[in-house]
Amino acid sequence: MAGFPKSFRIFAHGSNRKRSAIIVNNNEVDVIAITHVSNEDVILTEFRYEGLTFYGASLYLRIDSDIERDLETTEDILQLTKGEGLIITIDSNTRSKLWFDTYTNTREEHWRNS
């Protein structure tokens, strides 16, 4: 990925254009990618540091993708990481007055009601 120092570890998955990644700049942290739930739009990683284990997930949810599939992917990650810490970031491509857009689209309404 352009723009990041070579000393950073970049985790992304898939063979096409990658739209999601996790970047780690601390070499003392052990990190592995969990590839069976990862693809070009989703990366799940496990972090281990000084006896602590937690997960990090980054999801890019395309506006033209099936939201039910996106919710299923999110649920898969939540089930897999149950009982451990999880940091999850999602770019859900929603429009909402909540964050000062001029209107709310149906995708954002669906997320709020799930």
MORA-V224055 format. One record per residue. OMEGA is omega as a letter, one per 20 degrees, with the letter a starting at -180 (* if undefined). Layout:
OMEGA + OMEGA
This chain:
a + r + r + r + r + r + r + r + a + a + r + a + r + a + r + r + a + a + a + a + r + a + a + a + r + a + r + r + r + a + r + r + r + a + a + r + a + r + a + a + a + r + r + a + r + r + r + a + r + r + r + r + r + a + r + r + r + a + r + a + a + a + a + r + r + a + r + r + r + r + r + r + r + r + r + r + r + r + a + a + a + r + r + r + r + r + a + r + a + r + a + r + r + r + a + r + r + r + r + r + a + r + r + r + a + r + r + r + r + r + a + a + a + *
